[in-house]
């Protein structure tokens, strides 16, 4: 898992957090509409939420179970969890996203079961062992310290409680097929970055944030470092396909291809099962008598 020390060009934590917050504030309208849109990016996000809720249903948590959502965005997951009878604490760092979440909660008639507040996952304002479940969808790519955030999540989870989290996959199909992102061409890109830097044309905009994608084993190791054992994992999202960063398929074909490749991944077909755009993991916090897997 990359850290601040591993990425010397990464902004300091405070600067990075302000850039992340500004990014989501600028795109707040997107997160209001993405679960109703039909393009491939929207379809992937809809699948992410559906998959998360299906995994939660399999946990058979009792009504009144306490759930924390970190990075709640526009509040769709928080509402869906409250509708299942859970007591939900929804948090985010972007004030405009919190406003959207509060409005959605109010419209949905579950305000008595959802509390929305500002909080930083790197320093959660909750006591130890407070929650039965934590969800973190689309949060990990933007963290300045994934390890610290995971430790905080584990701290507020009760022993035996669960975390469902997603993170970007370094070996995703679109990146493997695009020379601009292909891991095998990383040495070539490093040379190109150096040349462009020397002539005053940086490879990346100063305000563009690296999202630190990982391989599956790295994600498991991150969970394990915080006494969280992964009990279920998958990858999802197979689009849009790009060439030098530009989409190469029309919208409907891109959606159809994503669904076909997702079907192969769900059937655990080799290669496809490990090459979705994101990893999703269900992890369980160790009890005092349990041991690492």
C-alpha positions as CSV (number, residue, x, y, z in Angstrom):
1,X,0.0,0.0,0.0
2,X,1.6,3.3,-1.0
3,X,2.2,5.8,1.8
4,X,3.1,9.4,2.0
5,X,6.7,8.4,2.2
6,X,6.4,6.0,-0.8
7,X,5.0,9.0,-2.9
8,X,7.3,11.9,-2.3
9,X,5.4,14.1,-4.8
10,X,2.1,13.6,-2.9
11,X,0.9,16.8,-1.2
12,X,1.1,17.0,2.5
13,X,-1.9,15.6,4.3
14,X,-3.6,19.0,4.9
15,X,-3.1,20.2,1.4
16,X,-4.3,16.9,-0.1
17,X,-7.4,16.8,2.0
18,X,-8.3,20.4,0.9
19,X,-7.9,19.3,-2.7
20,X,-10.0,16.2,-2.2
21,X,-12.8,18.2,-0.6
22,X,-12.7,20.8,-3.4
23,X,-12.9,18.0,-5.9
24,X,-16.0,16.5,-4.4
25,X,-17.6,19.9,-3.8
26,X,-17.1,20.7,-7.5
27,X,-18.7,17.4,-8.6
28,X,-21.5,17.4,-6.0
29,X,-24.2,17.5,-8.7
30,X,-22.7,14.4,-10.3
31,X,-23.2,12.4,-7.1
32,X,-26.8,13.5,-7.0
33,X,-27.5,12.1,-10.4
34,X,-25.1,9.2,-10.9
35,X,-27.5,6.5,-9.4
36,X,-30.1,7.4,-12.0
37,X,-27.9,7.8,-15.1
38,X,-27.3,5.0,-17.7
39,X,-23.7,5.5,-18.8
40,X,-21.0,2.9,-17.9
41,X,-19.6,4.9,-15.0
42,X,-23.1,5.2,-13.5
43,X,-23.9,1.6,-14.0
44,X,-20.7,0.6,-12.2
45,X,-21.5,2.8,-9.2
46,X,-25.1,1.4,-9.1
47,X,-23.6,-2.1,-9.1
48,X,-21.3,-1.1,-6.3
49,X,-24.2,0.0,-4.1
50,X,-26.4,-3.0,-5.0
51,X,-23.5,-5.4,-4.2
52,X,-22.8,-3.7,-0.9
53,X,-26.4,-3.9,0.2
54,X,-26.6,-7.6,-0.8
55,X,-23.6,-8.4,1.3
56,X,-25.0,-6.5,4.2
57,X,-28.3,-8.4,3.9
58,X,-26.3,-11.6,4.2
59,X,-24.9,-10.5,7.6
60,X,-28.4,-10.7,9.1
61,X,-27.8,-7.8,11.4
62,X,-30.6,-7.1,13.8
63,X,-32.8,-4.0,13.6
64,X,-31.2,-1.3,15.6
65,X,-27.7,-2.3,14.7
66,X,-25.3,0.7,14.6
67,X,-23.8,1.5,11.2
68,X,-21.2,4.1,10.4
69,X,-20.7,5.3,6.8
70,X,-17.5,7.2,6.1
71,X,-17.6,9.2,3.0
72,X,-21.4,9.2,2.7
73,X,-21.6,11.4,-0.4
74,X,-25.2,12.3,-1.3
75,X,-26.6,9.8,1.3
76,X,-28.1,7.0,-0.9
77,X,-26.4,4.2,1.1
78,X,-27.3,5.8,4.4
79,X,-31.0,6.0,3.5
80,X,-31.0,2.4,2.2
81,X,-29.4,1.2,5.5
82,X,-31.9,3.2,7.6
83,X,-34.7,1.7,5.6
84,X,-33.4,-1.7,6.8
85,X,-34.0,-0.6,10.4
86,X,-30.4,0.2,11.2
87,X,-29.2,3.3,13.2
88,X,-26.9,5.1,10.8
89,X,-24.1,7.6,11.4
90,X,-23.2,9.2,8.1
91,X,-20.1,11.2,7.8
92,X,-18.2,13.1,5.1
93,X,-15.6,15.9,4.8
94,X,-17.3,17.9,2.1
95,X,-19.9,20.2,3.5
96,X,-21.9,20.3,0.2
97,X,-22.1,16.5,0.2
98,X,-23.4,16.6,3.8
99,X,-26.1,19.1,2.7
100,X,-27.2,16.7,-0.1
101,X,-27.2,13.8,2.4
102,X,-29.3,15.7,4.9
103,X,-31.8,16.7,2.2
104,X,-32.1,13.1,1.0
105,X,-32.5,11.8,4.5
106,X,-35.2,14.3,5.2
107,X,-37.1,13.5,2.0
108,X,-36.9,9.8,2.6
109,X,-38.6,9.8,6.0
110,X,-35.8,8.1,7.9
111,X,-34.4,11.2,9.8
112,X,-35.1,9.5,13.1
113,X,-32.6,6.8,12.2
114,X,-29.8,8.8,10.5
115,X,-27.4,11.3,11.8
116,X,-25.3,13.2,9.3
117,X,-22.2,15.0,10.5
118,X,-18.7,16.3,9.4
119,X,-15.9,13.9,10.4
120,X,-12.5,12.9,9.2
121,X,-11.9,9.1,8.9
122,X,-8.3,9.6,9.9
123,X,-9.5,10.8,13.4
124,X,-13.1,9.6,14.0
125,X,-14.9,11.3,16.9
126,X,-16.5,8.1,18.2
127,X,-15.7,5.8,21.1
128,X,-14.0,2.5,20.7
129,X,-16.3,-0.5,19.8
130,X,-19.2,1.8,18.8
131,X,-20.5,0.2,15.6
132,X,-21.6,-3.2,14.3
133,X,-20.8,-2.3,10.7
134,X,-18.7,0.4,8.8
135,X,-19.0,1.0,5.1
136,X,-16.5,3.0,3.1
137,X,-17.5,3.1,-0.6
138,X,-15.2,5.1,-2.9
139,X,-13.3,6.6,0.0
140,X,-10.0,4.8,0.1
141,X,-8.6,6.2,-3.2
142,X,-8.7,9.7,-1.8
143,X,-7.1,9.1,1.6
144,X,-3.7,10.6,2.5
145,X,-3.1,7.8,5.0
146,X,-5.1,4.6,4.3
147,X,-3.3,2.8,7.1
148,X,-4.3,5.4,9.7
149,X,-7.9,5.5,8.4
150,X,-8.1,1.7,8.6
151,X,-6.9,1.7,12.2
152,X,-9.5,4.3,13.1
153,X,-12.2,2.2,11.5
154,X,-11.1,-0.9,13.3
155,X,-11.0,1.1,16.6
156,X,-14.7,2.1,16.4
157,X,-15.8,-1.3,15.2
158,X,-16.9,-3.7,17.9
159,X,-15.1,-7.1,18.0
160,X,-16.7,-9.3,15.4
161,X,-18.1,-6.3,13.6
162,X,-17.7,-5.9,9.8
163,X,-16.2,-3.4,7.4
164,X,-17.2,-3.2,3.7
165,X,-14.8,-1.1,1.7
166,X,-13.7,-0.4,-1.9
167,X,-10.4,0.7,-3.4
168,X,-9.1,1.2,-6.9
169,X,-7.5,-1.9,-8.6
170,X,-4.1,-1.4,-10.1
171,X,-4.6,-4.3,-12.5
172,X,-8.0,-3.1,-14.0
173,X,-8.8,-4.1,-17.5
174,X,-9.0,-0.5,-18.9
175,X,-5.6,0.3,-17.6
176,X,-3.9,-2.9,-18.8
177,X,-5.1,-2.1,-22.3
178,X,-4.2,1.6,-22.4
179,X,-0.5,2.5,-22.8
180,X,-1.2,5.7,-20.7
181,X,-1.9,3.6,-17.6
182,X,-0.6,0.0,-18.3
183,X,1.5,-1.1,-15.3
184,X,4.0,-2.8,-17.6
185,X,4.8,0.5,-19.2
186,X,5.5,2.3,-15.9
187,X,9.3,2.6,-16.6
188,X,8.5,4.3,-20.0
189,X,6.1,6.8,-18.3
190,X,8.7,7.6,-15.6
191,X,11.2,8.6,-18.3
192,X,8.5,10.6,-20.1
193,X,7.6,12.4,-16.8
194,X,11.2,13.3,-16.2
195,X,11.7,14.7,-19.7
196,X,8.5,16.7,-19.5
197,X,9.4,18.0,-16.0
198,X,12.8,19.2,-17.3
199,X,11.2,21.2,-20.1
200,X,8.6,22.7,-17.8
201,X,5.6,20.7,-19.0
202,X,4.5,18.5,-16.0
203,X,2.9,15.1,-16.8
204,X,0.1,15.9,-14.4
205,X,-1.7,19.0,-13.3
206,X,-0.5,20.2,-9.9
207,X,-4.1,19.9,-8.7
208,X,-4.6,16.4,-10.0
209,X,-4.5,13.9,-7.1
210,X,-3.0,10.4,-7.3
211,X,-5.6,7.8,-6.1
212,X,-3.1,5.1,-5.1
213,X,-4.7,1.9,-6.6
214,X,-3.5,-1.4,-5.2
215,X,-3.5,-5.1,-6.0
216,X,-5.8,-7.4,-4.1
217,X,-3.1,-8.9,-1.8
218,X,-2.1,-5.3,-0.8
219,X,-5.7,-4.5,0.2
220,X,-5.9,-7.7,2.3
221,X,-2.6,-6.8,4.0
222,X,-3.9,-3.3,4.8
223,X,-7.0,-4.8,6.4
224,X,-4.9,-7.4,8.3
225,X,-2.6,-4.7,9.7
226,X,-5.6,-3.4,11.6
227,X,-6.9,-6.8,12.9
228,X,-9.5,-7.0,10.1
229,X,-9.7,-10.3,8.3
230,X,-11.1,-10.3,4.8
231,X,-13.9,-12.9,4.6
232,X,-15.3,-12.0,1.2
233,X,-13.8,-10.2,-1.8
234,X,-14.5,-9.4,-5.4
235,X,-13.7,-6.9,-8.2
236,X,-16.1,-5.0,-10.3
237,X,-16.3,-2.4,-13.0
238,X,-15.0,-3.0,-16.6
239,X,-15.1,0.4,-18.3
240,X,-14.9,2.7,-19.9
241,X,-12.2,1.3,-22.2
242,X,-9.8,4.0,-23.3
243,X,-6.8,4.6,-25.6
244,X,-4.5,7.3,-24.3
245,X,-7.1,8.4,-21.9
246,X,-9.9,8.7,-24.5
247,X,-13.0,6.5,-24.5
248,X,-13.0,4.2,-27.5
249,X,-16.5,2.7,-27.4
250,X,-20.0,4.3,-27.7
251,X,-22.0,4.4,-24.5
252,X,-24.4,1.5,-25.0
253,X,-21.6,-0.8,-26.2
254,X,-19.5,0.2,-23.3
255,X,-22.3,-0.7,-20.9
256,X,-22.9,-4.0,-22.6
257,X,-19.2,-4.9,-22.5
258,X,-19.0,-4.0,-18.8
259,X,-22.0,-6.3,-18.0
260,X,-20.5,-9.2,-20.0
261,X,-17.1,-8.9,-18.3
262,X,-18.7,-8.4,-14.9
263,X,-20.7,-11.7,-15.5
264,X,-17.4,-13.5,-16.1
265,X,-15.8,-12.0,-13.0
266,X,-18.8,-13.0,-10.9
267,X,-18.4,-16.5,-12.1
268,X,-14.8,-16.4,-10.9
269,X,-13.4,-16.9,-14.4
270,X,-9.6,-16.6,-14.2
271,X,-8.1,-13.2,-15.2
272,X,-11.5,-11.4,-15.2
273,X,-12.2,-12.2,-11.5
274,X,-9.1,-10.1,-10.6
275,X,-9.3,-7.2,-13.1
276,X,-12.3,-5.1,-12.3
277,X,-11.7,-1.4,-11.8
278,X,-12.2,-1.6,-8.0
279,X,-11.7,-4.1,-5.2
280,X,-14.5,-4.6,-2.7
281,X,-13.9,-6.5,0.5
282,X,-15.9,-7.6,3.5
283,X,-13.7,-7.8,6.6
284,X,-14.4,-8.9,10.1
285,X,-12.7,-7.4,13.2
286,X,-10.9,-10.0,15.2
287,X,-12.2,-10.9,18.6
288,X,-9.7,-11.3,21.5
289,X,-9.7,-15.1,21.0
290,X,-9.4,-15.1,17.2
291,X,-6.2,-15.3,15.2
292,X,-5.2,-13.9,11.8
293,X,-6.2,-16.0,8.8
